[in-house]
Amino acid sequence: MNKLLILVFCFSLTLLSFGQNERKGSVYLGLYGNWSIYDAEYSPNGNGAGLNIDFYLKNKSRIKPKLEGNFNMFMTEKSYVVDDEGHSTPDKNGTACLFIGPAYKLRDRIEISFNAGPCLIQSDLHLGLKPCAIFYPDRKKVFKLEMSLTNIFQPNAIGSSPFGFISFGMGVRLH
């Protein structure tokens, strides 16, 4: 019985000591609306939705490292571009991206960031760039509003035309 009491006491003491540490960063979960604006096709892929998770590393400077992972789905009829040899553009029903880059604090509740990283389209890996503007409506930065442009470079048999979409959405801080 004494061993159990000592174990419970030590466990509760370590929980209290971990609770006194300052958070190393912030994690946001967001839901976004996507609008395709350019592609190799004559009619871009249309509208869709996206799920996003952001991690900001906390520091005392105006520039914070940002790691972002997102998944975007597009819902529309597909029009293919086919060249003389029968090559066509890949179908873009969904993209999965992992971005990293700096987030710069312009004002107390306004940030801009420029991220780069790999994007997956139909099991093909491409380079993606994502500049975005972020606004925090509350002082505690629990919620955030974000507008971004995602540009995915996709060289293929038809040519090297990028795929781009604009995202508008809202995120909530989880930690």
C-alpha positions in Angstrom: 0.0 0.0 0.0 2.9 2.4 0.8 4.4 1.7 -2.6 1.1 2.6 -4.3 0.8 5.9 -2.3 4.4 6.8 -3.1 3.8 6.1 -6.8 0.6 8.2 -6.9 2.3 11.0 -5.1 5.3 11.0 -7.5 3.0 10.9 -10.5 0.9 13.8 -9.3 4.1 15.8 -8.5 5.4 15.3 -12.0 2.1 16.4 -13.5 2.1 19.6 -11.5 5.7 20.3 -12.5 4.9 19.8 -16.2 1.9 22.1 -15.8 4.2 24.9 -14.8 6.2 24.9 -18.1 5.4 27.4 -20.8 4.0 26.1 -24.1 6.6 25.6 -26.8 4.2 26.4 -29.5 0.6 26.7 -30.7 -1.4 24.2 -32.8 -4.4 25.3 -34.9 -7.0 23.2 -36.7 -8.7 24.8 -39.6 -11.5 24.3 -42.2 -11.1 26.1 -45.5 -13.0 26.7 -48.7 -10.9 26.4 -51.9 -11.3 27.9 -55.3 -9.2 26.7 -58.2 -8.0 29.7 -60.3 -5.5 28.3 -62.8 -4.4 24.9 -64.3 -3.3 23.3 -67.6 -6.9 22.7 -68.3 -9.3 25.1 -70.1 -11.6 25.0 -67.1 -10.0 24.8 -63.7 -11.0 22.1 -61.2 -13.6 24.3 -59.4 -14.5 24.6 -55.8 -13.7 22.4 -52.8 -12.9 22.2 -49.1 -9.8 21.7 -47.1 -8.6 20.6 -43.6 -5.5 22.2 -42.2 -3.3 21.8 -39.1 -0.7 24.4 -38.3 2.1 24.4 -35.7 3.8 27.6 -34.7 7.0 27.4 -32.6 6.8 30.1 -29.9 9.7 32.6 -29.6 10.2 36.2 -28.7 11.0 37.5 -32.1 8.6 38.8 -34.8 9.5 35.8 -37.0 8.1 32.4 -36.0 8.7 29.0 -37.7 5.5 27.5 -39.0 4.8 23.9 -40.0 1.6 23.2 -41.9 -0.1 20.1 -43.2 -3.3 20.2 -45.3 -5.6 18.1 -47.3 -7.8 19.7 -50.0 -10.6 18.2 -52.1 -12.0 19.5 -55.3 -15.5 18.7 -56.6 -16.3 19.4 -60.2 -16.5 17.7 -63.6 -13.1 17.1 -65.1 -12.1 18.3 -68.5 -8.8 16.7 -69.7 -6.2 18.2 -71.9 -4.7 15.6 -74.2 -1.7 16.1 -76.5 -1.0 14.4 -79.9 0.7 11.4 -78.2 -2.2 10.7 -75.8 -0.8 12.2 -72.6 -3.3 13.9 -70.4 -3.3 16.0 -67.3 -3.6 14.2 -63.9 -6.9 14.2 -62.1 -6.9 16.6 -59.1 -9.7 15.4 -56.9 -7.4 16.0 -53.9 -4.1 17.3 -52.8 -2.1 16.6 -49.6 0.7 19.1 -48.8 3.3 19.6 -46.1 4.6 23.2 -45.8 7.3 24.8 -43.7 8.4 28.4 -43.6 8.5 31.7 -41.6 5.5 33.6 -40.3 6.2 37.3 -39.8 4.1 39.3 -37.3 3.2 42.7 -38.9 1.0 43.9 -36.0 -0.3 42.4 -32.8 -3.0 40.4 -34.6 -1.8 40.3 -38.2 0.7 37.9 -39.7 2.0 37.0 -43.1 3.8 33.8 -44.0 5.5 32.2 -47.0 5.7 28.4 -46.9 7.2 25.8 -49.3 7.1 22.1 -49.3 6.1 18.9 -51.1 2.5 18.3 -52.4 1.0 15.0 -53.4 -1.4 14.9 -56.4 -2.5 11.4 -57.5 0.7 9.8 -56.0 3.0 12.2 -57.8 5.1 14.5 -55.6 5.5 18.2 -56.7 6.9 21.4 -55.2 4.3 23.8 -53.7 4.5 27.4 -52.5 1.9 29.0 -50.2 2.0 32.7 -49.3 -0.8 33.6 -46.8 -2.2 36.4 -44.7 -3.5 35.7 -41.2 -5.8 37.8 -39.0 -6.6 37.0 -35.3 -10.0 38.5 -34.4 -9.5 38.1 -30.7 -6.6 39.3 -28.5 -5.9 35.8 -27.1 -5.4 34.4 -30.6 -7.8 31.5 -30.0 -9.3 31.9 -33.5 -7.7 32.9 -36.8 -8.9 33.9 -40.2 -6.6 33.0 -43.1 -6.4 33.7 -46.8 -3.8 32.0 -49.0 -2.8 31.1 -52.5 -1.3 27.7 -53.1 0.8 27.2 -56.2 1.8 23.6 -57.1 4.4 23.2 -59.8 3.5 20.1 -61.9 5.7 19.3 -64.8 4.1 16.5 -66.9 4.1 15.2 -70.4 1.9 18.0 -71.7 4.0 20.8 -70.3 5.0 22.6 -67.1 1.9 24.5 -66.1 1.3 25.2 -62.4 -1.9 24.4 -60.5 -3.2 27.1 -58.2 -6.0 27.7 -55.8 -7.1 30.3 -53.3 -8.2 29.3 -49.8 -10.3 31.2 -47.3 -11.0 29.8 -43.9 -11.0 29.8 -40.1 -8.9 28.0 -37.6 -9.2 27.4 -33.8 -6.2 26.9 -31.4 -6.1 23.4 -29.9 -3.0 23.9 -27.7 
